Amino acid sequence: MIKDHSKKYNDLTRNMKKLRQHIPATMHSFGELHTASTAKGVLSSKTKELIALGIAITVRCDGCVAYHVHDALAAGASSQEILETIGVAILMGGGPSVVYGCEALEALDQFAILEKNGA
């Protein structure tokens, strides 16, 4: 079954906003952690998103894969950079990372179609 990674990204974004209503301090802090962790420093934001994607693949987090493929593209990552990130994640995570690497490829393809169509 093909997953709709754009829907997953949008659902997660919506649900995180809802969760923020219930635990505002925690979610605010998590948002600030994300912003600080992915801000340009010695490493670019793009590089940091690619690292996050590699980790998402190796820990087998569906939502994280969708989120970090989206955010890596938004940070300027190319398809080839994402594909090489998938390769490194497979090196580190073995067979299960192949499965989630396929998920990341599927997300990349879906977000590329959306970008091409101006969505």
Number of C-alpha atoms within 10 A of each C-alpha: 3 7 13 13 24 17 11 18 22 13 13 16 13 12 12 14 14 13 13 16 11 11 10 13 11 12 17 13 11 13 14 12 12 11 12 11 14 20 15 13 10 7 10 13 21 21 19 20 26 25 20 22 28 30 22 25 30 25 16 18 14 17 14 21 29 28 24 26 29 23 21 24 20 13 18 13 18 14 16 9 16 24 17 14 22 28 16 19 24 20 13 14 19 12 12 14 25 18 15 24 28 14 21 30 19 18 25 24 15 17 20 16 12 12 11 9 8 7 8
